[in-house]
Amino acid sequence: MSNPWRQGPSLLSSLLSSLLERVPSQCAVCRAWPSRPVCDACVTRFAPPASRCVSCALPVPQGVARCGECLAHPPPLDACLAACAYAWPWPDCIAQFKFQGRAGWAAPLATLLRSAPWVEPALEQADLVVPMPLARSRLRERGFNQAYELARRLAPQKTDPALLLRTRDTPPQSGLARAERLRNLRGAFALEPLRAEVVRGRRIVLVDDVMTSGASLFSAAQVLRTGGAAHVTAIVLARTDPPS
């Protein structure tokens, strides 16, 4: 039998993360013990199902399918699904996962994402699950791609982290209007040249942690569309609310 301690730090990290995910802990929100990192009661209370635009996942009134912006300017997505609003307690949980190197958060956050309405069918119908890629500088800084960590727990057999590439870093998006964000991201994504044909005629699910304006997801989805994808769904953990 091979010794996992000799197979490199990535395998060891994966084994340790898998072990920690099975250890009971204190709920990070209500402090219940023993529990998972986020208990079922807190998920029910702070991530209730909500009526959202089918194209961009912004909140809409009950019975409304698409928001006005998506009616006027349809994005290159067939569907967009969000598990919760980017509101307390989720920003703190996501920040620990994303910026504090706590990859163990991937499992409970993926469970939260999978429990959102229509996410399970989207994953079952998908041919490929593609995490949003990170720029190399951010990947070096964080040590892992949070979108990939979520995707591989949602659909490990379908996840392909090398198909969609981030070709360049981009200036900060904060403070930019939607059209400016899209221009800022023009040419920032591409299909891996030797495997571009893989997307043709396929149903693809894009995975990301937080959706703000949607510019990054829309730009990535457009690359998949141009490559011949038959259907593109985005699933995100949290969606920011529109400015009041």
C-alpha positions, 0 to 999 in steps of 0.5 A: 500500500502506498504511503500518503505521507510520501505523495506530496502536500496536496494529497496530505492536505486533502486527507486532513481536510476530509478527516476534519470535515467528519469531526463534530464542531461548534456551529459558527453562527449560533454556537450550538455544540456538538454540530457541523460548522453551520447547523441545520437550524441556522441554514433554515433561518439564514438561507431560506428559499427566495424568489430570484431572477432565473437569469441573474439570481437577483431577488424578484417579486413572487411570480416574476421570472426575470428582473428588468435588467435581464429582460432588457439585456439578457445575459449569456446564461440559461439559468442562475441559482444562488443559495443565499443572500450575501448577508450575515452570517455568510460573509464571515463564513465565506471570508474564513473559507476564502481569505483565512486558508480554512479549506475545511469550510468547503464541505459545509458551504457546498452542502448549503449550495446543494440544498438550494432549490434546483441546484441538485437537478442542474448538477445531475443534468450537467455534462461538465461542472466548471469552477470559475478560475482564479488569476495566478497571483490570487491563487498563490496568495490564497493557496487554493481556488475556492470555486474549485473546492466547492465544485469538486464536492458538488460533483467530483466526477464531472468537475473540470478545473483546467477547461476554463482559463483565466488569461489575465488579472484584472483591476478591481471591479468595485465602484464600476458600473455593470457595463464597465465591469464587462469591458474590464473583463473582456478577454480575461477568460478563455478555453484551454486551446487543446480541449476547446471542443470539449464544450461543444454541445454540452450542458455546463454548470459554472460554479462560484462562491459570490456573485456581485454584479455578475460580470465575471460569470457573464464573461465566462459564460460567453466564452463557453457559449462561443465555444459551442456549449448547448446550455450554461447554468451558473450556481453561486453560494451567495448573491449580493443584493442590488444597491438600495 
